[in-house]
Amino acid sequence: MIVNSKDKKEEEAVLSNDSSTNILKEVLQFKVVYWGPGESGKTTNYYRLREKFSGVKLNSGYSIETTDGRTLWQDSVRLSFYLNLKDIKFNIITQIVTATGQERFLSTREYVLDGADGVVFVADSDPEKMEQNKRSFRELISFTQDKNIPYVIQLNKRDIDSAIPLERFKKELGLPQAEEYADKTLVVYPTVALEGDSVRECFEDLMIQIIFNYFRG
């Protein structure tokens, strides 16, 4: 079950890199994992985020690849934000990690997910990859269902000619057919990670869920 915030507007929370106002009260550290089948675009998301948040990065990240050029481990860009919540400012440091989608590294994926505060599930728009999408999604649910970890679903590669219709994708994964939830977050985020389309929006919406989840906990 997807964990969504009750209402994005229920608190006046703003993510920014502006440290000029309010008093720094506390440092919060979160971990976000990018999860999905092999070659769905997790690594591309990772690089686009590095670019889009270049002004607030604490490090540049690093990557380990297999001999055939597939990502084995991608760890970890650390981003620093400020959360203005009423009269208190929180410094939010987020570690971003990608989990390999290759089947033979299942145990590695479970290890990467350990300690995660939120997950971006990156699915592939290629209809021929639908079974891989479903298998990876079921795997994610099995690891997170008892841990109250919020996640968002990204349907990547929307620019390919044979892209699966959004409605069919939702039906295949057993998702609501509505465009968005009551809190205005999307049921599925259509993205073109190569171009950076909606990559930041998807990440920021997940961060809002993570933050509200933290304060509700």
N, C-alpha and C positions, 0 to 999 in steps of 0.2 A: 504494500500500500504506500502510495506516495505521500510524504509528509509535506504539507503546505502551510505557510503562515496564515493565521486567521485573516489578517488584513494588512497589506503593506503599509497602510496609512494609520494603523492603530497606534504607532509610535512615530515620532518625527526623527527617523534615523536616516542619516546621510553618509554615504561612503565618499571619501575624498582624500586627497593627499595634502590638504591644507592644514598646516599645524599652527596657524596664527591665532586661533580662537579657543576659548575654554581651557580648562586645566586637565592635563593628562592624568587620568585616574588609575588606569589599569592596562596591562598588555594582555591581549587575548590571542591565542595561537590556534589555528585551525588547519586541517589537512583536507585537501580536495583531490579525489582520484578520478581520472578519466578512464572509463571502462567501456569495452565493446569488442566486437569480433575483429579479427586481424584485418588490417588495411582499411578500416572504416574511416580513419582520419583523426585518431586520437593524437598522434604525434604532430600532425598539422595544426590541430587546435592549440597544442602546447606552444609551438613556435609563434603562432599568431598572437597568443596572449603575451608572450615575451615581448613582442613588438608593441602591442597596444598599451602595455603597462610599463614601458621602458623607463618612464620617469619615476616609478616607485618600486623598482626591483631592488632586492637586497643582494641578489647574486644573479649570475647569468645561466645557471643550470648546467647539467651535463647529461650525456646520453651514452648508453651501451647498446651496441647492435650485435646481432648474430652474423655469421659469416655470409649469409645471403642478403644482408642489408635490412633485415627486419628488426624492429625495436624490441630489445629485451627488457631494458630498464631505462626509465626517463625520470631523473630526479635531480634537482627539484628547484624550480624557480620559487623564490620566496618573495611575496609581495607585501608591502606595508601600506595600510589604509588607516584612515581615521574615521571613527564613528562618532558623530555628534548626537548624543542622546540627552535631550533636555540640557542640563548644565554640566554634563559630564562628557569628557572625551576619552574614547578608548582607542588605543593603538592596536590595530588588527593585523597580525602577521599570518599570511596564508601560504602553506606549502602545497605546491601543485605537483602531482605525480601521475604518470600514466602506467596502466597495467597492460602488459603484453596480451594480445588476443590469441596468440598461437595455442592450439589445443595441448601441446605437449608441456606447456608451462602452467598448468592449472594450479599447482601448489604455489608457484610464484605469485600468481594473481591474488590468491587468498592472503598471502603474506603482505602484499602491497596494500590490500584493503584494510588491514589491521590498523585500528586507531583513526580511521577516516571519519570526518565530520560531515561529509557530503560527497555525492558522486554525480558526475556527468556521464550518462550512458550515451555513447556515440554509435548510432546505427548507420548502416550503409543503404543508400537509396536504390541500389541495384537489385531488381526483383530476384535475381538468381542467388543473392546473398541473404534472402529472407530467413531461411532455415538457420543460418549462422547467427543472424540477429536474434532470433527467438531462443536459440540455445544459450547464447551469451546473456540474454535478459533473464532467463530462468535461473541461470547460475548466479547472477547478481542478486536476484530476489532471495535465493536460498541462503546467501551469505549475509543479507542485510535485514531480513524480515523481522528478526527478533531484537534488532539493535537500534531501532528508531532513527535510522540514518536517512536524512532527506536526499532526494535525488531528482534530477531533471533529465528529460529524454530529448536527445538531439538527433534529428534525421539529416545526415550529412549527404553531400554530393547531389544537391537538388538541381544542379545544372546539367546532369547527364540526360541524354535524350530519352532513355528508357526508364527514368525515375519512377519508382512505385508511387501510385496515388496516395496521398496522405491518409485518406479515409480507409483504404485497404490496409495500410501499415498499422493504423490504430486498431483495426479489427483483428489483425493477425496477432498483435500483442495483448489483446484484451483490454484496450484503453478506452476511455470515454470518447465519443465522437465529437463532443463539444470542442471549440477552439481553445477555450481557456477555462481555468478554475475560477472559483468565486473571488479569489484574491488577485485575479488578473494575470497570474503566471500561466504560460501556455502549456497545454497538455503535451504538445510536441513542438520543438523548436526547429523549423526548417533552416538549414545552414549550407553555406558553401565555404568550407574552412580554408580552402586554398586562397580565396579572395578575402577571407576574414569576415564574411557576411554573418551577422548575428552571433558571432563567437563571444564577443564581450557581453552582449545582452544576456545570453544564456548563463554565463559565468556569474554575472552580477545578480541575476535573479536567484541563483542557487545560494549565493553568499547571504542574501537577505533571509532566505529560509534557514540557513545555518545559524545566523545571529539570533533570530527569533526563537529557534529551537533551543539555543543555549540559554537565553534569558527565561524561557518557560520551564527549563529543566530544574 
